[in-house]
Amino acid sequence: MTATTLAAAGLIGIALFQLALASGAPLGRAAWGGTHTGTLPRNLRIASAVAVLVWLSATLVVLRRGGLGPLAVPYPLAYWGTWILCGLLLLGALMNVASSSPWERYFWGPYALVLAGLCFLAGRGGT
């Protein structure tokens, strides 16, 4: 598999997790700071629903950067978007590692760091 397809798969993984949260899955300890046990409150479930759209859009951007995605995403957006996503994922990894939630510290932090690396490779043209 290539960096682009691995990054896209990882981003879809985040989107599916957010979809589960938005649908009421009792995974509150693994997201949004880990301060909620069980199902998230309504406002965070709505935020998770919005996050699904954000992560799916990020997936399309990365796929387009690798030449695999829809042509509806303009190439300059795919190029710069992949680099911006790399930076945001790196920042997200740092924030997750600093979290008091063990799920965020030991799972989502490394997960985001690996995705940042894959986006870096995809941004360099490592399809």
Backbone torsions as a table, in degrees:
resi	resn	phi	psi	omega
1	MET	NA	155.8	-179.0
2	THR	-98.3	167.6	178.5
3	ALA	-59.8	-38.7	-179.4
4	THR	-63.4	-48.0	-178.2
5	THR	-70.0	-35.1	176.5
6	LEU	-67.0	-41.9	177.5
7	ALA	-62.5	-44.1	179.4
8	ALA	-61.6	-42.2	178.4
9	ALA	-63.0	-41.2	178.2
10	GLY	-65.1	-39.4	178.0
11	LEU	-67.4	-38.5	175.8
12	ILE	-64.1	-36.2	175.8
13	GLY	-58.5	-42.7	177.2
14	ILE	-65.3	-42.6	179.4
15	ALA	-60.4	-41.4	179.4
16	LEU	-66.7	-38.2	176.7
17	PHE	-63.2	-44.4	178.4
18	GLN	-64.8	-35.9	176.4
19	LEU	-63.2	-41.8	177.1
20	ALA	-61.8	-42.7	177.8
21	LEU	-62.7	-45.1	-179.9
22	ALA	-63.9	-29.7	-179.2
23	SER	-82.8	-4.0	176.4
24	GLY	100.7	13.4	176.9
25	ALA	-61.5	139.9	-176.4
26	PRO	-79.4	62.0	-176.3
27	LEU	-117.6	26.4	-175.9
28	GLY	-57.2	-32.1	179.8
29	ARG	-67.2	-18.3	-176.0
30	ALA	-99.3	8.1	-175.9
31	ALA	-152.5	162.5	173.8
32	TRP	52.0	44.2	178.1
33	GLY	88.7	-9.6	176.8
34	GLY	70.5	17.5	-175.8
35	THR	-86.3	-7.2	-178.1
36	HIS	-113.0	124.4	174.5
37	THR	-86.1	148.1	177.6
38	GLY	71.5	-142.6	-178.0
39	THR	-72.1	140.9	178.4
40	LEU	-70.6	154.5	173.6
41	PRO	-67.4	163.5	-173.8
42	ARG	-52.6	-46.0	-176.7
43	ASN	-62.8	-37.1	178.4
44	LEU	-77.6	-27.6	174.1
45	ARG	-66.8	-38.0	176.0
46	ILE	-65.8	-42.3	177.8
47	ALA	-61.1	-38.8	177.5
48	SER	-65.5	-37.5	177.6
49	ALA	-63.5	-40.8	176.7
50	VAL	-66.3	-39.5	179.4
51	ALA	-60.9	-33.6	176.9
52	VAL	-57.3	-46.9	-179.5
53	LEU	-64.8	-39.5	179.1
54	VAL	-63.1	-47.2	-177.8
55	TRP	-69.2	-34.1	175.8
56	LEU	-68.2	-37.8	176.2
57	SER	-64.2	-41.8	177.3
58	ALA	-60.7	-37.7	178.0
59	THR	-61.9	-44.4	179.2
60	LEU	-63.5	-38.2	179.2
61	VAL	-62.8	-47.7	-179.0
62	VAL	-65.5	-42.2	178.0
63	LEU	-61.4	-41.6	178.6
64	ARG	-64.3	-38.9	177.9
65	ARG	-60.1	-37.0	179.2
66	GLY	-83.9	3.4	179.3
67	GLY	79.9	13.4	-177.0
68	LEU	-108.7	-14.6	-172.3
69	GLY	-92.0	-178.5	-177.9
70	PRO	-68.4	144.3	178.6
71	LEU	-70.3	-9.5	178.9
72	ALA	-65.6	-21.8	176.2
73	VAL	-86.8	114.1	-179.3
74	PRO	-60.9	143.2	-176.2
75	TYR	-58.6	-42.8	178.7
76	PRO	-59.5	-37.0	177.2
77	LEU	-65.1	-39.9	179.5
78	ALA	-66.5	-41.1	-179.9
79	TYR	-63.8	-58.6	-177.3
80	TRP	-70.6	-35.2	179.8
81	GLY	-62.0	-37.2	178.5
82	THR	-65.8	-40.7	178.0
83	TRP	-67.9	-41.0	177.7
84	ILE	-63.8	-42.8	178.0
85	LEU	-61.1	-39.7	176.9
86	CYS	-58.0	-47.0	178.9
87	GLY	-64.9	-42.1	179.8
88	LEU	-66.4	-37.9	177.2
89	LEU	-67.6	-36.1	176.3
90	LEU	-64.5	-44.9	176.2
91	LEU	-61.8	-42.8	177.7
92	GLY	-61.5	-37.8	177.6
93	ALA	-62.7	-44.3	178.7
94	LEU	-62.9	-42.2	179.6
95	MET	-65.6	-40.1	179.1
96	ASN	-66.9	-39.9	178.9
97	VAL	-65.0	-30.2	179.5
98	ALA	-83.2	-6.8	-177.1
99	SER	-69.1	154.8	174.7
100	SER	-82.6	-10.1	179.3
101	SER	-80.0	122.3	177.0
102	PRO	-58.7	-36.7	177.7
103	TRP	-59.1	-46.7	-178.3
104	GLU	-70.5	-39.8	-177.7
105	ARG	-67.3	-45.9	-171.3
106	TYR	-101.2	-14.8	177.2
107	PHE	-112.9	-60.9	-174.1
108	TRP	-68.8	-32.2	176.8
109	GLY	-60.8	-57.0	177.2
110	PRO	-62.2	-36.4	178.9
111	TYR	-58.9	-48.3	-179.7
112	ALA	-66.1	-35.6	178.8
113	LEU	-65.1	-43.3	177.2
114	VAL	-63.2	-43.4	178.4
115	LEU	-63.4	-37.3	176.7
116	ALA	-61.0	-42.8	177.8
117	GLY	-63.6	-41.4	178.1
118	LEU	-65.5	-39.3	177.2
119	CYS	-66.7	-34.7	175.2
120	PHE	-60.3	-48.3	178.8
121	LEU	-64.0	-41.5	177.9
122	ALA	-64.6	-38.5	179.3
123	GLY	-63.9	-33.4	178.0
124	ARG	-77.1	-5.6	179.6
125	GLY	98.4	17.7	179.4
126	GLY	-82.0	68.5	-177.9
127	THR	-69.1	NA	NA
